[in-house]
Amino acid sequence: MIDRVVAFVDDTAITLSEFRENYAVLKKSMPSVVEEEVLDTMINRVLLLKEAQKMRLEAPDRDEMLKDYIDVRIKSAVIIKEEEIERFYREQREGFKGKEYITVRDEIERYLFELETNRQLKRHLEELRSGAEISVSLKE
């Protein structure tokens, strides 16, 4: 049996068998996940991997290449200023149950760093998607 294509990202095909495999894996860890979310994730992965290859990043596997790309392209540009950390502490002080600023500072910085990394990654993916030719035909 020939495998059917469920999506194209520029010149890269995502097959039904690849989609089903990814969906099954994600469904086990996140039972509420829907097919469209899985396919969107797969499309995002293709876009990011293409960008990583353009940068000539090398890694033992695709997951590591994605991690390296996000580290170089996104995380390296994220800077959390001390004022932002202090403001977050002041605004969320009740949530820290009386802990002093110095004891929760690093935790706040990590949280704000991840939050900003996610924002930047989402913005970057929107840019990549707008410049890519994406065709989806998921319905079986």
N, CA, C and O atoms as a GROMACS GRO file, in nm:
protein
  560
    1MET      N    1   0.084  -0.119   0.000
    1MET     CA    2   0.000   0.000   0.000
    1MET      C    3   0.088   0.125   0.000
    1MET      O    4   0.188   0.131   0.072
    2ILE      N    5   0.052   0.220  -0.079
    2ILE     CA    6   0.126   0.346  -0.086
    2ILE      C    7   0.075   0.438   0.024
    2ILE      O    8  -0.045   0.448   0.049
    3ASP      N    9   0.170   0.505   0.092
    3ASP     CA   10   0.136   0.596   0.201
    3ASP      C   11   0.083   0.727   0.144
    3ASP      O   12   0.139   0.782   0.049
    4ARG      N   13  -0.023   0.776   0.203
    4ARG     CA   14  -0.086   0.901   0.159
    4ARG      C   15  -0.020   1.020   0.228
    4ARG      O   16   0.022   1.010   0.343
    5VAL      N   17  -0.012   1.133   0.158
    5VAL     CA   18   0.044   1.257   0.212
    5VAL      C   19  -0.070   1.335   0.277
    5VAL      O   20  -0.174   1.357   0.216
    6VAL      N   21  -0.049   1.377   0.402
    6VAL     CA   22  -0.151   1.455   0.473
    6VAL      C   23  -0.117   1.604   0.476
    6VAL      O   24  -0.203   1.687   0.505
    7ALA      N   25   0.010   1.637   0.447
    7ALA     CA   26   0.050   1.777   0.444
    7ALA      C   27   0.181   1.793   0.369
    7ALA      O   28   0.267   1.705   0.369
    8PHE      N   29   0.194   1.909   0.304
    8PHE     CA   30   0.319   1.950   0.242
    8PHE      C   31   0.364   2.077   0.310
    8PHE      O   32   0.283   2.167   0.336
    9VAL      N   33   0.493   2.085   0.340
    9VAL     CA   34   0.554   2.208   0.389
    9VAL      C   35   0.663   2.239   0.288
    9VAL      O   36   0.769   2.177   0.288
   10ASP      N   37   0.634   2.336   0.203
   10ASP     CA   38   0.719   2.364   0.087
   10ASP      C   39   0.735   2.235   0.007
   10ASP      O   40   0.638   2.187  -0.052
   11ASP      N   41   0.854   2.177   0.005
   11ASP     CA   42   0.876   2.055  -0.073
   11ASP      C   43   0.887   1.930   0.014
   11ASP      O   44   0.930   1.825  -0.033
   12THR      N   45   0.850   1.941   0.141
   12THR     CA   46   0.859   1.828   0.234
   12THR      C   47   0.720   1.773   0.262
   12THR      O   48   0.628   1.847   0.297
   13ALA      N   49   0.706   1.642   0.247
   13ALA     CA   50   0.577   1.577   0.270
   13ALA      C   51   0.571   1.518   0.411
   13ALA      O   52   0.670   1.468   0.464
   14ILE      N   53   0.452   1.526   0.470
   14ILE     CA   54   0.422   1.457   0.596
   14ILE      C   55   0.322   1.349   0.558
   14ILE      O   56   0.213   1.378   0.508
   15THR      N   57   0.359   1.225   0.584
   15THR     CA   58   0.273   1.114   0.542
   15THR      C   59   0.173   1.076   0.651
   15THR      O   60   0.189   1.111   0.768
   16LEU      N   61   0.070   1.004   0.609
   16LEU     CA   62  -0.032   0.959   0.702
   16LEU      C   63   0.029   0.867   0.809
   16LEU      O   64  -0.008   0.876   0.926
   17SER      N   65   0.122   0.781   0.769
   17SER     CA   66   0.183   0.690   0.868
   17SER      C   67   0.266   0.768   0.970
   17SER      O   68   0.264   0.736   1.089
   18GLU      N   69   0.340   0.871   0.926
   18GLU     CA   70   0.415   0.955   1.020
   18GLU      C   71   0.319   1.026   1.115
   18GLU      O   72   0.342   1.032   1.236
   19PHE      N   73   0.211   1.079   1.059
   19PHE     CA   74   0.112   1.149   1.139
   19PHE      C   75   0.051   1.055   1.244
   19PHE      O   76   0.044   1.090   1.362
   20ARG      N   77   0.008   0.937   1.201
   20ARG     CA   78  -0.054   0.842   1.294
   20ARG      C   79   0.041   0.803   1.406
   20ARG      O   80   0.000   0.791   1.521
   21GLU      N   81   0.167   0.782   1.372
   21GLU     CA   82   0.268   0.745   1.472
   21GLU      C   83   0.283   0.857   1.576
   21GLU      O   84   0.282   0.831   1.696
   22ASN      N   85   0.297   0.981   1.529
   22ASN     CA   86   0.310   1.096   1.620
   22ASN      C   87   0.184   1.114   1.704
   22ASN      O   88   0.192   1.141   1.824
   23TYR      N   89   0.070   1.100   1.641
   23TYR     CA   90  -0.057   1.116   1.711
   23TYR      C   91  -0.070   1.013   1.823
   23TYR      O   92  -0.112   1.047   1.934
   24ALA      N   93  -0.036   0.888   1.795
   24ALA     CA   94  -0.046   0.782   1.895
   24ALA      C   95   0.046   0.810   2.015
   24ALA      O   96   0.006   0.792   2.130
   25VAL      N   97   0.166   0.855   1.988
   25VAL     CA   98   0.261   0.885   2.095
   25VAL      C   99   0.210   1.001   2.181
   25VAL      O  100   0.211   0.992   2.304
   26LEU      N  101   0.166   1.108   2.116
   26LEU     CA  102   0.118   1.224   2.191
   26LEU      C  103  -0.012   1.195   2.266
   26LEU      O  104  -0.033   1.248   2.375
   27LYS      N  105  -0.098   1.113   2.208
   27LYS     CA  106  -0.227   1.080   2.271
   27LYS      C  107  -0.206   1.009   2.404
   27LYS      O  108  -0.285   1.026   2.497
   28LYS      N  109  -0.100   0.928   2.413
   28LYS     CA  110  -0.070   0.857   2.538
   28LYS      C  111  -0.032   0.954   2.650
   28LYS      O  112  -0.075   0.937   2.765
   29SER      N  113   0.048   1.056   2.617
   29SER     CA  114   0.092   1.150   2.720
   29SER      C  115  -0.005   1.266   2.741
   29SER      O  116  -0.010   1.324   2.849
   30MET      N  117  -0.083   1.299   2.637
   30MET     CA  118  -0.180   1.408   2.647
   30MET      C  119  -0.312   1.361   2.584
   30MET      O  120  -0.336   1.387   2.466
   31PRO      N  121  -0.396   1.292   2.660
   31PRO     CA  122  -0.519   1.235   2.605
   31PRO      C  123  -0.613   1.336   2.538
   31PRO      O  124  -0.693   1.297   2.454
   32SER      N  125  -0.603   1.462   2.574
   32SER     CA  126  -0.696   1.562   2.518
   32SER      C  127  -0.645   1.621   2.386
   32SER      O  128  -0.714   1.705   2.326
   33VAL      N  129  -0.528   1.580   2.340
   33VAL     CA  130  -0.473   1.636   2.217
   33VAL      C  131  -0.560   1.599   2.097
   33VAL      O  132  -0.613   1.487   2.089
   34VAL      N  133  -0.575   1.694   2.005
   34VAL     CA  134  -0.656   1.668   1.885
   34VAL      C  135  -0.563   1.658   1.763
   34VAL      O  136  -0.449   1.705   1.766
   35GLU      N  137  -0.615   1.598   1.657
   35GLU     CA  138  -0.535   1.573   1.537
   35GLU      C  139  -0.472   1.700   1.481
   35GLU      O  140  -0.356   1.699   1.441
   36GLU      N  141  -0.548   1.809   1.477
   36GLU     CA  142  -0.497   1.933   1.420
   36GLU      C  143  -0.376   1.986   1.496
   36GLU      O  144  -0.283   2.040   1.436
   37GLU      N  145  -0.378   1.971   1.630
   37GLU     CA  146  -0.264   2.016   1.711
   37GLU      C  147  -0.140   1.934   1.678
   37GLU      O  148  -0.030   1.988   1.669
   38VAL      N  149  -0.157   1.804   1.660
   38VAL     CA  150  -0.045   1.717   1.629
   38VAL      C  151   0.013   1.754   1.492
   38VAL      O  152   0.134   1.763   1.476
   39LEU      N  153  -0.074   1.775   1.395
   39LEU     CA  154  -0.027   1.811   1.262
   39LEU      C  155   0.042   1.948   1.263
   39LEU      O  156   0.144   1.966   1.197
   40ASP      N  157  -0.013   2.043   1.337
   40ASP     CA  158   0.052   2.174   1.350
   40ASP      C  159   0.192   2.160   1.409
   40ASP      O  160   0.286   2.224   1.364
   41THR      N  161   0.204   2.076   1.510
   41THR     CA  162   0.334   2.051   1.572
   41THR      C  163   0.431   1.991   1.472
   41THR      O  164   0.548   2.029   1.467
   42MET      N  165   0.383   1.898   1.392
   42MET     CA  166   0.468   1.835   1.291
   42MET      C  167   0.511   1.937   1.185
   42MET      O  168   0.626   1.936   1.141
   43ILE      N  169   0.421   2.024   1.145
   43ILE     CA  170   0.453   2.129   1.047
   43ILE      C  171   0.557   2.224   1.106
   43ILE      O  172   0.654   2.260   1.038
   44ASN      N  173   0.538   2.266   1.231
   44ASN     CA  174   0.634   2.354   1.297
   44ASN      C  175   0.772   2.290   1.303
   44ASN      O  176   0.873   2.356   1.281
   45ARG      N  177   0.774   2.162   1.332
   45ARG     CA  178   0.901   2.088   1.341
   45ARG      C  179   0.973   2.089   1.205
   45ARG      O  180   1.094   2.111   1.199
   46VAL      N  181   0.900   2.066   1.098
   46VAL     CA  182   0.959   2.068   0.965
   46VAL      C  183   1.018   2.207   0.936
   46VAL      O  184   1.131   2.218   0.888
   47LEU      N  185   0.943   2.311   0.966
   47LEU     CA  186   0.989   2.448   0.943
   47LEU      C  187   1.117   2.479   1.022
   47LEU      O  188   1.212   2.536   0.968
   48LEU      N  189   1.119   2.442   1.149
   48LEU     CA  190   1.236   2.468   1.233
   48LEU      C  191   1.357   2.387   1.187
   48LEU      O  192   1.469   2.438   1.187
   49LEU      N  193   1.335   2.262   1.149
   49LEU     CA  194   1.446   2.180   1.101
   49LEU      C  195   1.506   2.236   0.972
   49LEU      O  196   1.627   2.234   0.954
   50LYS      N  197   1.421   2.288   0.884
   50LYS     CA  198   1.472   2.350   0.761
   50LYS      C  199   1.560   2.469   0.794
   50LYS      O  200   1.666   2.488   0.734
   51GLU      N  201   1.518   2.549   0.890
   51GLU     CA  202   1.597   2.666   0.931
   51GLU      C  203   1.728   2.622   0.996
   51GLU      O  204   1.832   2.684   0.972
   52ALA      N  205   1.724   2.517   1.075
   52ALA     CA  206   1.846   2.465   1.139
   52ALA      C  207   1.944   2.416   1.032
   52ALA      O  208   2.065   2.437   1.044
   53GLN      N  209   1.892   2.353   0.929
   53GLN     CA  210   1.979   2.305   0.820
   53GLN      C  211   2.038   2.422   0.742
   53GLN      O  212   2.152   2.415   0.698
   54LYS      N  213   1.960   2.529   0.725
   54LYS     CA  214   2.013   2.648   0.657
   54LYS      C  215   2.130   2.706   0.735
   54LYS      O  216   2.225   2.758   0.676
   55MET      N  217   2.123   2.696   0.869
   55MET     CA  218   2.232   2.746   0.954
   55MET      C  219   2.348   2.648   0.960
   55MET      O  220   2.450   2.675   1.023
   56ARG      N  221   2.330   2.534   0.895
   56ARG     CA  222   2.430   2.427   0.892
   56ARG      C  223   2.462   2.373   1.031
   56ARG      O  224   2.576   2.338   1.061
   57LEU      N  225   2.359   2.367   1.114
   57LEU     CA  226   2.377   2.307   1.246
   57LEU      C  227   2.390   2.156   1.230
   57LEU      O  228   2.325   2.096   1.145
   58GLU      N  229   2.474   2.098   1.311
   58GLU     CA  230   2.492   1.953   1.309
   58GLU      C  231   2.463   1.899   1.448
   58GLU      O  232   2.501   1.959   1.548
   59ALA      N  233   2.395   1.785   1.451
   59ALA     CA  234   2.361   1.722   1.578
   59ALA      C  235   2.342   1.573   1.553
   59ALA      O  236   2.320   1.531   1.440
   60PRO      N  237   2.350   1.493   1.659
   60PRO     CA  238   2.335   1.348   1.642
   60PRO      C  239   2.196   1.306   1.593
   60PRO      O  240   2.181   1.203   1.528
   61ASP      N  241   2.093   1.387   1.626
   61ASP     CA  242   1.958   1.354   1.581
   61ASP      C  243   1.877   1.482   1.565
   61ASP      O  244   1.922   1.591   1.600
   62ARG      N  245   1.757   1.467   1.512
   62ARG     CA  246   1.673   1.584   1.482
   62ARG      C  247   1.629   1.658   1.608
   62ARG      O  248   1.622   1.781   1.609
   63ASP      N  249   1.600   1.583   1.715
   63ASP     CA  250   1.559   1.647   1.839
   63ASP      C  251   1.670   1.738   1.893
   63ASP      O  252   1.644   1.850   1.937
   64GLU      N  253   1.792   1.689   1.887
   64GLU     CA  254   1.905   1.768   1.934
   64GLU      C  255   1.928   1.889   1.842
   64GLU      O  256   1.964   1.997   1.889
   65MET      N  257   1.907   1.869   1.712
   65MET     CA  258   1.922   1.980   1.618
   65MET      C  259   1.819   2.089   1.647
   65MET      O  260   1.850   2.208   1.643
   66LEU      N  261   1.695   2.048   1.676
   66LEU     CA  262   1.590   2.146   1.711
   66LEU      C  263   1.627   2.222   1.837
   66LEU      O  264   1.613   2.344   1.844
   67LYS      N  265   1.674   2.149   1.937
   67LYS     CA  266   1.715   2.212   2.062
   67LYS      C  267   1.826   2.313   2.038
   67LYS      O  268   1.822   2.425   2.087
   68ASP      N  269   1.927   2.272   1.960
   68ASP     CA  270   2.038   2.362   1.929
   68ASP      C  271   1.990   2.485   1.854
   68ASP      O  272   2.033   2.597   1.883
   69TYR      N  273   1.901   2.465   1.758
   69TYR     CA  274   1.849   2.577   1.680
   69TYR      C  275   1.776   2.676   1.770
   69TYR      O  276   1.797   2.797   1.760
   70ILE      N  277   1.691   2.625   1.857
   70ILE     CA  278   1.615   2.713   1.948
   70ILE      C  279   1.710   2.785   2.043
   70ILE      O  280   1.690   2.902   2.074
   71ASP      N  281   1.814   2.715   2.089
   71ASP     CA  282   1.914   2.779   2.175
   71ASP      C  283   1.983   2.895   2.103
   71ASP      O  284   1.998   3.004   2.158
   72VAL      N  285   2.026   2.869   1.978
   72VAL     CA  286   2.101   2.970   1.903
   72VAL      C  287   2.011   3.083   1.853
   72VAL      O  288   2.043   3.200   1.868
   73ARG      N  289   1.898   3.046   1.794
   73ARG     CA  290   1.812   3.145   1.725
   73ARG      C  291   1.719   3.221   1.820
   73ARG      O  292   1.692   3.339   1.798
   74ILE      N  293   1.670   3.154   1.923
   74ILE     CA  294   1.568   3.215   2.010
   74ILE      C  295   1.626   3.250   2.147
   74ILE      O  296   1.627   3.367   2.187
   75LYS      N  297   1.673   3.149   2.219
   75LYS     CA  298   1.715   3.172   2.358
   75LYS      C  299   1.831   3.269   2.371
   75LYS      O  300   1.839   3.344   2.469
   76SER      N  301   1.921   3.269   2.273
   76SER     CA  302   2.037   3.359   2.283
   76SER      C  303   1.996   3.506   2.278
   76SER      O  304   2.073   3.592   2.321
   77ALA      N  305   1.878   3.534   2.227
   77ALA     CA  306   1.831   3.673   2.216
   77ALA      C  307   1.741   3.714   2.333
   77ALA      O  308   1.702   3.831   2.342
   78VAL      N  309   1.709   3.622   2.422
   78VAL     CA  310   1.620   3.652   2.534
   78VAL      C  311   1.701   3.705   2.652
   78VAL      O  312   1.793   3.640   2.702
   79ILE      N  313   1.666   3.824   2.694
   79ILE     CA  314   1.732   3.886   2.810
   79ILE      C  315   1.624   3.928   2.909
   79ILE      O  316   1.530   3.999   2.872
   80ILE      N  317   1.638   3.884   3.032
   80ILE     CA  318   1.544   3.923   3.138
   80ILE      C  319   1.615   4.023   3.228
   80ILE      O  320   1.716   3.992   3.291
   81LYS      N  321   1.561   4.143   3.233
   81LYS     CA  322   1.623   4.249   3.313
   81LYS      C  323   1.586   4.233   3.459
   81LYS      O  324   1.481   4.180   3.494
   82GLU      N  325   1.675   4.280   3.543
   82GLU     CA  326   1.655   4.273   3.688
   82GLU      C  327   1.525   4.342   3.729
   82GLU      O  328   1.455   4.296   3.819
   83GLU      N  329   1.493   4.452   3.662
   83GLU     CA  330   1.370   4.525   3.695
   83GLU      C  331   1.247   4.438   3.670
   83GLU      O  332   1.150   4.445   3.747
   84GLU      N  333   1.250   4.357   3.564
   84GLU     CA  334   1.137   4.269   3.534
   84GLU      C  335   1.119   4.164   3.643
   84GLU      O  336   1.007   4.131   3.682
   85ILE      N  337   1.230   4.112   3.691
   85ILE     CA  338   1.226   4.010   3.797
   85ILE      C  339   1.170   4.072   3.925
   85ILE      O  340   1.084   4.013   3.991
   86GLU      N  341   1.218   4.190   3.958
   86GLU     CA  342   1.171   4.258   4.079
   86GLU      C  343   1.023   4.292   4.069
   86GLU      O  344   0.947   4.273   4.164
   87ARG      N  345   0.981   4.342   3.952
   87ARG     CA  346   0.840   4.376   3.932
   87ARG      C  347   0.753   4.251   3.947
   87ARG      O  348   0.648   4.256   4.011
   88PHE      N  349   0.794   4.141   3.888
   88PHE     CA  350   0.718   4.016   3.899
   88PHE      C  351   0.706   3.975   4.046
   88PHE      O  352   0.599   3.933   4.091
   89TYR      N  353   0.815   3.987   4.120
   89TYR     CA  354   0.813   3.952   4.263
   89TYR      C  355   0.713   4.040   4.338
   89TYR      O  356   0.634   3.991   4.418
   90ARG      N  357   0.717   4.171   4.312
   90ARG     CA  358   0.625   4.263   4.380
   90ARG      C  359   0.480   4.231   4.346
   90ARG      O  360   0.393   4.228   4.434
   91GLU      N  361   0.453   4.206   4.217
   91GLU     CA  362   0.316   4.181   4.173
   91GLU      C  363   0.262   4.045   4.220
   91GLU      O  364   0.142   4.029   4.239
   92GLN      N  365   0.350   3.950   4.239
   92GLN     CA  366   0.309   3.815   4.277
   92GLN      C  367   0.352   3.778   4.419
   92GLN      O  368   0.356   3.660   4.455
   93ARG      N  369   0.384   3.878   4.498
   93ARG     CA  370   0.442   3.857   4.632
   93ARG      C  371   0.363   3.757   4.717
   93ARG      O  372   0.422   3.675   4.787
   94GLU      N  373   0.230   3.765   4.711
   94GLU     CA  374   0.146   3.675   4.793
   94GLU      C  375   0.168   3.529   4.756
   94GLU      O  376   0.159   3.441   4.841
   95GLY      N  377   0.198   3.503   4.631
   95GLY     CA  378   0.221   3.367   4.584
   95GLY      C  379   0.351   3.307   4.635
   95GLY      O  380   0.370   3.186   4.627
   96PHE      N  381   0.440   3.391   4.685
   96PHE     CA  382   0.569   3.342   4.734
   96PHE      C  383   0.568   3.313   4.884
   96PHE      O  384   0.671   3.278   4.942
   97LYS      N  385   0.452   3.327   4.947
   97LYS     CA  386   0.431   3.290   5.088
   97LYS      C  387   0.538   3.344   5.182
   97LYS      O  388   0.592   3.271   5.265
   98GLY      N  389   0.566   3.473   5.168
   98GLY     CA  390   0.658   3.538   5.261
   98GLY      C  391   0.806   3.513   5.233
   98GLY      O  392   0.890   3.559   5.310
   99LYS      N  393   0.839   3.443   5.128
   99LYS     CA  394   0.981   3.419   5.096
   99LYS      C  395   1.045   3.549   5.051
   99LYS      O  396   0.984   3.630   4.982
  100GLU      N  397   1.169   3.567   5.092
  100GLU     CA  398   1.243   3.687   5.053
  100GLU      C  399   1.278   3.682   4.905
  100GLU      O  400   1.292   3.575   4.845
  101TYR      N  401   1.292   3.801   4.846
  101TYR     CA  402   1.324   3.814   4.704
  101TYR      C  403   1.446   3.731   4.665
  101TYR      O  404   1.444   3.660   4.565
  102ILE      N  405   1.550   3.741   4.744
  102ILE     CA  406   1.677   3.676   4.710
  102ILE      C  407   1.662   3.522   4.700
  102ILE      O  408   1.734   3.458   4.625
  103THR      N  409   1.569   3.466   4.777
  103THR     CA  410   1.553   3.320   4.775
  103THR      C  411   1.472   3.271   4.655
  103THR      O  412   1.481   3.154   4.618
  104VAL      N  413   1.393   3.358   4.594
  104VAL     CA  414   1.310   3.318   4.479
  104VAL      C  415   1.352   3.384   4.348
  104VAL      O  416   1.293   3.358   4.243
  105ARG      N  417   1.453   3.470   4.354
  105ARG     CA  418   1.496   3.545   4.237
  105ARG      C  419   1.528   3.455   4.118
  105ARG      O  420   1.478   3.479   4.008
  106ASP      N  421   1.611   3.352   4.137
  106ASP     CA  422   1.651   3.264   4.027
  106ASP      C  423   1.532   3.189   3.968
  106ASP      O  424   1.523   3.169   3.847
  107GLU      N  425   1.442   3.147   4.054
  107GLU     CA  426   1.321   3.078   4.010
  107GLU      C  427   1.236   3.170   3.922
  107GLU      O  428   1.184   3.128   3.818
  108ILE      N  429   1.222   3.294   3.964
  108ILE     CA  430   1.146   3.393   3.885
  108ILE      C  431   1.214   3.416   3.751
  108ILE      O  432   1.148   3.421   3.648
  109GLU      N  433   1.345   3.431   3.753
  109GLU     CA  434   1.418   3.455   3.629
  109GLU      C  435   1.400   3.339   3.531
  109GLU      O  436   1.376   3.362   3.412
  110ARG      N  437   1.410   3.215   3.580
  110ARG     CA  438   1.388   3.098   3.493
  110ARG      C  439   1.248   3.099   3.434
  110ARG      O  440   1.229   3.073   3.316
  111TYR      N  441   1.149   3.130   3.517
  111TYR     CA  442   1.010   3.135   3.472
  111TYR      C  443   0.992   3.241   3.363
  111TYR      O  444   0.934   3.213   3.258
  112LEU      N  445   1.041   3.362   3.388
  112LEU     CA  446   1.027   3.471   3.292
  112LEU      C  447   1.105   3.441   3.164
  112LEU      O  448   1.061   3.476   3.054
  113PHE      N  449   1.220   3.375   3.177
  113PHE     CA  450   1.300   3.337   3.061
  113PHE      C  451   1.224   3.238   2.973
  113PHE      O  452   1.220   3.254   2.851
  114GLU      N  453   1.163   3.138   3.034
  114GLU     CA  454   1.086   3.040   2.957
  114GLU      C  455   0.964   3.104   2.893
  114GLU      O  456   0.929   3.072   2.779
  115LEU      N  457   0.899   3.193   2.966
  115LEU     CA  458   0.782   3.264   2.914
  115LEU      C  459   0.819   3.345   2.789
  115LEU      O  460   0.750   3.339   2.688
  116GLU      N  461   0.928   3.420   2.798
  116GLU     CA  462   0.971   3.502   2.685
  116GLU      C  463   1.022   3.415   2.570
  116GLU      O  464   0.999   3.447   2.454
  117THR      N  465   1.090   3.306   2.602
  117THR     CA  466   1.136   3.213   2.498
  117THR      C  467   1.017   3.159   2.420
  117THR      O  468   1.020   3.153   2.297
  118ASN      N  469   0.912   3.120   2.490
  118ASN     CA  470   0.791   3.070   2.424
  118ASN      C  471   0.726   3.177   2.337
  118ASN      O  472   0.680   3.147   2.226
  119ARG      N  473   0.721   3.301   2.385
  119ARG     CA  474   0.665   3.411   2.305
  119ARG      C  475   0.746   3.431   2.177
  119ARG      O  476   0.689   3.443   2.068
  120GLN      N  477   0.878   3.435   2.192
  120GLN     CA  478   0.965   3.456   2.077
  120GLN      C  479   0.955   3.340   1.977
  120GLN      O  480   0.955   3.361   1.856
  121LEU      N  481   0.948   3.218   2.029
  121LEU     CA  482   0.936   3.101   1.943
  121LEU      C  483   0.805   3.104   1.865
  121LEU      O  484   0.802   3.073   1.746
  122LYS      N  485   0.698   3.141   1.932
  122LYS     CA  486   0.567   3.151   1.866
  122LYS      C  487   0.572   3.256   1.755
  122LYS      O  488   0.522   3.232   1.644
  123ARG      N  489   0.631   3.370   1.783
  123ARG     CA  490   0.644   3.477   1.684
  123ARG      C  491   0.730   3.429   1.565
  123ARG      O  492   0.696   3.456   1.450
  124HIS      N  493   0.839   3.360   1.596
  124HIS     CA  494   0.928   3.308   1.491
  124HIS      C  495   0.854   3.207   1.402
  124HIS      O  496   0.868   3.209   1.280
  125LEU      N  497   0.777   3.119   1.465
  125LEU     CA  498   0.700   3.020   1.388
  125LEU      C  499   0.596   3.088   1.298
  125LEU      O  500   0.573   3.044   1.186
  126GLU      N  501   0.533   3.193   1.348
  126GLU     CA  502   0.437   3.267   1.265
  126GLU      C  503   0.506   3.325   1.143
  126GLU      O  504   0.451   3.322   1.033
  127GLU      N  505   0.628   3.379   1.161
  127GLU     CA  506   0.705   3.432   1.049
  127GLU      C  507   0.738   3.322   0.949
  127GLU      O  508   0.722   3.339   0.828
  128LEU      N  509   0.785   3.208   1.001
  128LEU     CA  510   0.821   3.097   0.912
  128LEU      C  511   0.700   3.046   0.836
  128LEU      O  512   0.708   3.019   0.716
  129ARG      N  513   0.586   3.034   0.905
  129ARG     CA  514   0.464   2.987   0.840
  129ARG      C  515   0.418   3.084   0.731
  129ARG      O  516   0.371   3.041   0.626
  130SER      N  517   0.432   3.214   0.757
  130SER     CA  518   0.386   3.311   0.658
  130SER      C  519   0.471   3.307   0.531
  130SER      O  520   0.425   3.344   0.423
  131GLY      N  521   0.595   3.262   0.543
  131GLY     CA  522   0.683   3.255   0.428
  131GLY      C  523   0.689   3.118   0.362
  131GLY      O  524   0.761   3.098   0.265
  132ALA      N  525   0.614   3.024   0.414
  132ALA     CA  526   0.618   2.886   0.362
  132ALA      C  527   0.490   2.854   0.288
  132ALA      O  528   0.385   2.915   0.311
  133GLU      N  529   0.500   2.759   0.198
  133GLU     CA  530   0.382   2.709   0.129
  133GLU      C  531   0.340   2.582   0.203
  133GLU      O  532   0.408   2.480   0.198
  134ILE      N  533   0.226   2.591   0.270
  134ILE     CA  534   0.177   2.479   0.351
  134ILE      C  535   0.043   2.434   0.296
  134ILE      O  536  -0.049   2.514   0.280
  135SER      N  537   0.034   2.305   0.269
  135SER     CA  538  -0.089   2.247   0.217
  135SER      C  539  -0.128   2.129   0.305
  135SER      O  540  -0.048   2.037   0.324
  136VAL      N  541  -0.251   2.130   0.359
  136VAL     CA  542  -0.296   2.025   0.450
  136VAL      C  543  -0.417   1.954   0.390
  136VAL      O  544  -0.511   2.017   0.342
  137SER      N  545  -0.411   1.821   0.395
  137SER     CA  546  -0.525   1.739   0.352
  137SER      C  547  -0.536   1.621   0.448
  137SER      O  548  -0.519   1.505   0.410
  138LEU      N  549  -0.566   1.652   0.572
  138LEU     CA  550  -0.567   1.552   0.679
  138LEU      C  551  -0.686   1.458   0.674
  138LEU      O  552  -0.671   1.340   0.705
  139LYS      N  553  -0.801   1.506   0.637
  139LYS     CA  554  -0.923   1.424   0.642
  139LYS      C  555  -0.906   1.294   0.564
  139LYS      O  556  -0.864   1.293   0.448
  140GLU      N  557  -0.939   1.185   0.633
  140GLU     CA  558  -0.919   1.051   0.572
  140GLU      C  559  -1.031   1.012   0.481
  140GLU      O  560  -1.028   0.903   0.423
   0.00000   0.00000   0.00000
